[in-house]
């Protein structure tokens, strides 16, 4: 199976419909791992990608899709907007199967434990004051907090573990926005508490379950490494003029 992977396309920073598209490739599936548009603008963007690639499109939401909105409402509105689409799917704790491949998708969020329990409170304090999620997202009629991030991650991980524990004879792909490994942190940020809002240490899960491919985004840093038998990949475009080495023709073979 040939899979196009992109994330952090940030079309909200371009005039509507004018953001550059990835290079066209012959693929069986398109995965968009979050932070691709506003929540309101996402459905039309997904339709554009479906037409561009002529292949099913799957997405998870990043933190940016929730900005200036309420989280649960945003998810409901996107679900309704895509309800008549057969080949475009928004995954939030949900599974899509195609050609003996299952894709498990959720946002994931983070647990602020990337530096262990001893670093957790410092990470929470730093991220609470500096990460825009905790100013621009509403969650159940209140401002989103790091504690909400942790609760959501626990919920998403519980779901993910349950799905991974199910017998499946084909290939397994996990798609999240937030990242499952310290490998997704650039060297200059390894000492920063801010990384707690971007990555978590899920190596134990990766080693425990038969995951063939885990794709993610969020970090605006592009990685392709293997941990045990699992390939970990990100392919982020980032903000306009950020000049990240985004692979416009990223195709993963599974």
KOLKOLKE-755255 format. One record per residue (C-alpha): x, y, z. Coordinates in Angstrom, 1 decimal, decimal comma. Example, Ala and Ser with C-alpha at 12.3 -4.5 7.8 and 13.67 -1.06 7.14 Angstrom:
<pt x="12,3" y="-4,5" z="7,8"/>
<pt x="13,7" y="-1,1" z="7,1"/>
//
This chain:
<pt x="0,0" y="0,0" z="0,0"/>
<pt x="1,2" y="3,5" z="-0,9"/>
<pt x="0,3" y="6,2" z="1,6"/>
<pt x="0,7" y="10,0" z="1,3"/>
<pt x="1,5" y="11,6" z="4,6"/>
<pt x="1,3" y="15,2" z="5,5"/>
<pt x="0,6" y="17,3" z="8,6"/>
<pt x="0,8" y="20,8" z="9,9"/>
<pt x="-0,2" y="22,2" z="6,5"/>
<pt x="-1,6" y="25,2" z="8,3"/>
<pt x="-3,9" y="26,3" z="5,5"/>
<pt x="-5,5" y="28,8" z="7,9"/>
<pt x="-2,6" y="31,1" z="7,2"/>
<pt x="-3,3" y="31,2" z="3,4"/>
<pt x="-6,2" y="32,8" z="1,5"/>
<pt x="-9,0" y="30,2" z="1,2"/>
<pt x="-8,2" y="27,7" z="-1,5"/>
<pt x="-4,7" y="29,1" z="-2,3"/>
<pt x="-2,4" y="27,1" z="-0,1"/>
<pt x="0,0" y="25,0" z="-2,2"/>
<pt x="-0,8" y="21,4" z="-2,5"/>
<pt x="1,6" y="18,5" z="-2,2"/>
<pt x="2,9" y="17,0" z="-5,4"/>
<pt x="0,4" y="14,6" z="-6,9"/>
<pt x="1,3" y="10,9" z="-6,5"/>
<pt x="-0,4" y="7,7" z="-7,2"/>
<pt x="-1,4" y="6,5" z="-3,7"/>
<pt x="-4,0" y="4,3" z="-2,1"/>
<pt x="-4,5" y="6,4" z="1,0"/>
<pt x="-3,9" y="10,0" z="2,2"/>
<pt x="-3,1" y="10,6" z="5,9"/>
<pt x="-3,3" y="14,1" z="7,3"/>
<pt x="-2,0" y="14,1" z="10,9"/>
<pt x="-3,5" y="17,4" z="12,2"/>
<pt x="-3,0" y="21,2" z="12,4"/>
<pt x="-4,1" y="21,5" z="8,8"/>
<pt x="-6,7" y="24,2" z="8,9"/>
<pt x="-9,3" y="25,8" z="11,2"/>
<pt x="-12,0" y="23,4" z="12,3"/>
<pt x="-14,5" y="25,3" z="10,1"/>
<pt x="-12,2" y="25,3" z="7,1"/>
<pt x="-11,1" y="21,6" z="7,4"/>
<pt x="-14,0" y="19,8" z="5,6"/>
<pt x="-13,5" y="21,7" z="2,3"/>
<pt x="-9,8" y="21,3" z="2,5"/>
<pt x="-10,2" y="17,5" z="2,9"/>
<pt x="-12,4" y="17,5" z="-0,2"/>
<pt x="-9,7" y="19,3" z="-2,1"/>
<pt x="-7,2" y="16,7" z="-1,1"/>
<pt x="-9,5" y="13,9" z="-2,0"/>
<pt x="-9,9" y="15,4" z="-5,5"/>
<pt x="-6,1" y="16,1" z="-5,8"/>
<pt x="-5,0" y="12,5" z="-4,9"/>
<pt x="-8,1" y="10,6" z="-6,0"/>
<pt x="-7,7" y="8,4" z="-2,9"/>
<pt x="-9,4" y="8,1" z="0,5"/>
<pt x="-8,4" y="10,8" z="2,9"/>
<pt x="-8,2" y="10,3" z="6,7"/>
<pt x="-7,4" y="13,0" z="9,2"/>
<pt x="-7,0" y="13,5" z="12,9"/>
<pt x="-7,4" y="16,9" z="14,5"/>
<pt x="-4,4" y="18,8" z="15,9"/>
<pt x="-4,6" y="21,5" z="18,6"/>
<pt x="-5,0" y="24,3" z="16,0"/>
<pt x="-8,3" y="22,9" z="14,6"/>
<pt x="-9,8" y="23,7" z="18,0"/>
<pt x="-8,5" y="27,3" z="18,3"/>
<pt x="-11,1" y="30,0" z="18,9"/>
<pt x="-13,8" y="27,3" z="19,4"/>
<pt x="-15,1" y="24,7" z="21,8"/>
<pt x="-13,5" y="21,3" z="21,4"/>
<pt x="-16,6" y="19,0" z="21,6"/>
<pt x="-18,6" y="21,3" z="19,3"/>
<pt x="-15,8" y="21,4" z="16,8"/>
<pt x="-15,6" y="17,6" z="16,6"/>
<pt x="-19,4" y="17,3" z="16,2"/>
<pt x="-19,5" y="20,0" z="13,4"/>
<pt x="-16,7" y="18,3" z="11,4"/>
<pt x="-18,4" y="14,9" z="11,8"/>
<pt x="-21,7" y="16,4" z="10,5"/>
<pt x="-20,0" y="18,2" z="7,6"/>
<pt x="-18,4" y="15,0" z="6,4"/>
<pt x="-21,4" y="12,7" z="7,1"/>
<pt x="-22,2" y="12,3" z="3,4"/>
<pt x="-18,6" y="11,7" z="2,3"/>
<pt x="-17,7" y="8,1" z="1,5"/>
<pt x="-13,9" y="8,5" z="1,1"/>
<pt x="-13,1" y="11,3" z="3,6"/>
<pt x="-13,0" y="10,4" z="7,3"/>
<pt x="-12,2" y="12,2" z="10,5"/>
<pt x="-10,8" y="9,9" z="13,1"/>
<pt x="-11,1" y="10,5" z="16,8"/>
<pt x="-10,8" y="7,3" z="18,7"/>
<pt x="-11,9" y="5,5" z="15,6"/>
<pt x="-10,7" y="2,9" z="13,2"/>
<pt x="-10,6" y="2,7" z="9,4"/>
<pt x="-9,8" y="-0,5" z="7,5"/>
<pt x="-8,7" y="-0,7" z="3,9"/>
<pt x="-7,1" y="-3,6" z="2,0"/>
<pt x="-6,1" y="-5,5" z="5,2"/>
<pt x="-4,7" y="-2,4" z="6,8"/>
<pt x="-6,2" y="-0,8" z="9,9"/>
<pt x="-5,6" y="2,8" z="10,8"/>
<pt x="-6,2" y="3,8" z="14,4"/>
<pt x="-6,6" y="7,5" z="14,8"/>
<pt x="-6,9" y="10,0" z="17,7"/>
<pt x="-5,3" y="13,4" z="18,6"/>
<pt x="-3,5" y="11,9" z="21,6"/>
<pt x="-2,5" y="15,0" z="23,5"/>
<pt x="0,4" y="14,7" z="26,0"/>
<pt x="1,0" y="13,7" z="29,7"/>
<pt x="3,9" y="16,1" z="30,5"/>
<pt x="6,0" y="13,1" z="31,6"/>
<pt x="8,6" y="13,2" z="28,9"/>
<pt x="11,2" y="14,1" z="31,6"/>
<pt x="9,6" y="11,7" z="34,2"/>
<pt x="7,6" y="12,5" z="37,3"/>
<pt x="10,4" y="14,8" z="38,6"/>
<pt x="9,9" y="17,1" z="35,6"/>
<pt x="6,1" y="17,0" z="35,3"/>
<pt x="5,2" y="20,0" z="37,4"/>
<pt x="7,8" y="22,3" z="35,8"/>
<pt x="6,6" y="21,2" z="32,4"/>
<pt x="2,9" y="21,9" z="33,3"/>
<pt x="3,8" y="25,3" z="34,7"/>
<pt x="5,8" y="26,4" z="31,7"/>
<pt x="3,3" y="25,1" z="29,2"/>
<pt x="0,3" y="26,6" z="31,0"/>
<pt x="1,8" y="30,0" z="30,6"/>
<pt x="3,4" y="29,7" z="27,1"/>
<pt x="1,4" y="27,3" z="25,0"/>
<pt x="-1,5" y="29,0" z="23,2"/>
<pt x="-3,8" y="25,9" z="23,5"/>
<pt x="-4,5" y="27,0" z="27,1"/>
<pt x="-5,7" y="30,4" z="25,9"/>
<pt x="-7,5" y="29,8" z="22,6"/>
<pt x="-9,3" y="26,5" z="23,2"/>
<pt x="-12,6" y="26,1" z="25,1"/>
<pt x="-13,4" y="22,7" z="26,5"/>
<pt x="-16,9" y="22,0" z="27,9"/>
<pt x="-17,6" y="25,6" z="28,5"/>
<pt x="-14,4" y="26,5" z="30,2"/>
<pt x="-10,8" y="27,3" z="29,2"/>
<pt x="-8,8" y="24,3" z="28,2"/>
<pt x="-6,0" y="23,4" z="30,7"/>
<pt x="-3,0" y="21,1" z="30,9"/>
<pt x="-5,0" y="18,9" z="33,3"/>
<pt x="-7,6" y="18,5" z="30,5"/>
<pt x="-4,7" y="17,5" z="28,1"/>
<pt x="-3,7" y="14,8" z="30,5"/>
<pt x="-7,2" y="13,5" z="31,0"/>
<pt x="-7,8" y="13,4" z="27,3"/>
<pt x="-4,5" y="11,6" z="26,7"/>
<pt x="-5,4" y="9,0" z="29,3"/>
<pt x="-8,7" y="8,5" z="27,6"/>
<pt x="-7,2" y="8,3" z="24,1"/>
<pt x="-4,5" y="5,9" z="25,3"/>
<pt x="-7,0" y="3,6" z="27,0"/>
<pt x="-8,9" y="3,4" z="23,7"/>
<pt x="-5,7" y="2,9" z="21,7"/>
<pt x="-4,5" y="0,1" z="23,9"/>
<pt x="-7,9" y="-1,6" z="23,6"/>
<pt x="-7,8" y="-1,5" z="19,9"/>
<pt x="-4,2" y="-2,6" z="19,6"/>
<pt x="-5,0" y="-5,6" z="21,8"/>
<pt x="-7,6" y="-6,8" z="19,3"/>
<pt x="-6,5" y="-9,7" z="17,0"/>
<pt x="-5,8" y="-8,4" z="13,5"/>
<pt x="-4,1" y="-10,3" z="10,8"/>
<pt x="-3,1" y="-7,4" z="8,6"/>
<pt x="-1,0" y="-4,3" z="9,0"/>
<pt x="-1,5" y="-1,7" z="11,8"/>
<pt x="-1,0" y="2,1" z="11,4"/>
<pt x="-1,5" y="4,5" z="14,3"/>
<pt x="-2,1" y="8,2" z="13,4"/>
<pt x="-1,9" y="10,8" z="16,1"/>
<pt x="-1,2" y="14,5" z="16,1"/>
<pt x="1,0" y="14,6" z="19,2"/>
<pt x="4,1" y="12,4" z="19,1"/>
<pt x="4,9" y="9,2" z="20,9"/>
<pt x="8,6" y="9,5" z="21,4"/>
<pt x="11,5" y="11,8" z="22,3"/>
<pt x="12,9" y="11,1" z="18,8"/>
<pt x="10,5" y="13,8" z="17,6"/>
<pt x="12,2" y="16,5" z="19,6"/>
<pt x="14,9" y="18,6" z="17,9"/>
<pt x="18,2" y="18,7" z="19,7"/>
<pt x="17,9" y="22,4" z="20,6"/>
<pt x="14,6" y="21,7" z="22,4"/>
<pt x="15,7" y="18,7" z="24,5"/>
<pt x="16,3" y="20,8" z="27,6"/>
<pt x="13,0" y="22,8" z="27,2"/>
<pt x="10,0" y="22,2" z="29,3"/>
<pt x="7,8" y="23,1" z="26,4"/>
<pt x="8,4" y="19,7" z="24,8"/>
<pt x="6,0" y="18,3" z="27,4"/>
<pt x="3,1" y="19,7" z="25,3"/>
<pt x="4,4" y="18,1" z="22,1"/>
<pt x="5,7" y="14,6" z="22,9"/>
<pt x="5,2" y="11,7" z="25,4"/>
<pt x="7,2" y="8,6" z="26,0"/>
<pt x="5,1" y="5,7" z="24,6"/>
<pt x="8,0" y="3,4" z="23,8"/>
<pt x="6,5" y="0,7" z="26,0"/>
<pt x="3,3" y="0,7" z="24,0"/>
<pt x="5,2" y="0,7" z="20,7"/>
<pt x="7,3" y="-2,3" z="21,9"/>
<pt x="4,3" y="-4,2" z="23,4"/>
<pt x="2,0" y="-4,2" z="20,3"/>
<pt x="2,5" y="-5,1" z="16,7"/>
<pt x="2,4" y="-1,5" z="15,2"/>
<pt x="3,9" y="-1,3" z="11,7"/>
<pt x="3,7" y="2,4" z="11,3"/>
<pt x="3,0" y="5,4" z="13,6"/>
<pt x="2,6" y="8,8" z="12,0"/>
<pt x="2,2" y="12,1" z="13,8"/>
<pt x="2,9" y="15,8" z="13,4"/>
<pt x="2,7" y="18,9" z="15,7"/>
<pt x="6,5" y="19,3" z="16,2"/>
<pt x="7,3" y="21,0" z="12,8"/>
<pt x="10,2" y="18,6" z="12,6"/>
<pt x="10,4" y="15,7" z="10,1"/>
<pt x="11,5" y="12,3" z="11,4"/>
<pt x="11,7" y="8,8" z="9,9"/>
<pt x="13,1" y="6,3" z="12,4"/>
<pt x="12,4" y="2,7" z="13,4"/>
<pt x="11,8" y="1,7" z="17,0"/>
<pt x="11,7" y="-2,1" z="17,4"/>
<pt x="9,5" y="-3,2" z="14,5"/>
<pt x="7,6" y="0,2" z="14,2"/>
<pt x="8,4" y="2,9" z="11,8"/>
<pt x="7,9" y="6,4" z="13,2"/>
<pt x="7,3" y="9,2" z="10,7"/>
<pt x="6,4" y="12,9" z="10,6"/>
<pt x="6,2" y="15,1" z="7,6"/>
<pt x="5,2" y="18,6" z="8,6"/>
<pt x="5,0" y="21,6" z="6,3"/>
<pt x="4,7" y="24,2" z="9,1"/>
<pt x="3,9" y="27,8" z="8,9"/>
<pt x="4,4" y="29,9" z="5,7"/>
<pt x="8,0" y="31,0" z="5,4"/>
<pt x="9,1" y="28,6" z="8,2"/>
<pt x="11,2" y="26,8" z="5,7"/>
<pt x="10,9" y="23,3" z="7,1"/>
<pt x="12,3" y="20,6" z="4,8"/>
<pt x="8,8" y="19,3" z="4,0"/>
<pt x="8,6" y="16,4" z="1,6"/>
<pt x="6,0" y="17,5" z="-0,9"/>
<pt x="6,0" y="14,0" z="-2,4"/>
<pt x="6,0" y="12,0" z="0,8"/>
<pt x="4,8" y="8,4" z="0,0"/>
<pt x="5,2" y="5,6" z="2,5"/>
<pt x="5,0" y="2,0" z="1,4"/>
<pt x="3,4" y="-0,5" z="3,7"/>
//
